[in-house]
């Protein structure tokens, strides 16, 4: 399907501060955009438990990952600024997920994104990630 036929959408990555997101997912999304497989009519919401990050600081991390794993040019910075957003889900409480839901709705409305076919990626959690469940 050509990029012009792909409806605007939101790609949500849970576990976005992990190695898999930075080594594989973000570089792959960048590459498919730059190759014209996807156009810029999509946004990426990166969700993780790290509370001391925001859109800007996470974009810096994503940018560093793109430099390390994909490209050596600085053209990706605008792509990060335009397409990547971050939300902490530190405690994974009902309130956190309610806020996630409202944040998704806000992004959909702000960028006129369709949510008929959402794209989710849930990164597997390490055993240490389950320590709070005890």
Buried (B, 14 or more C-beta within 10 A) or exposed (E): EEBEEBEBBBBBBBBBBBEBBBBBBBBEBBBBBBEEEBBEBBBBBBBBBBEEBEBEEBBEBBBEBBBEBBBEEEEBBEBBEEBBBBBBBEEEEEEBEEBBEEBBEEBBEEBEBBBEEEEEBEBEEEEEBEEEEE
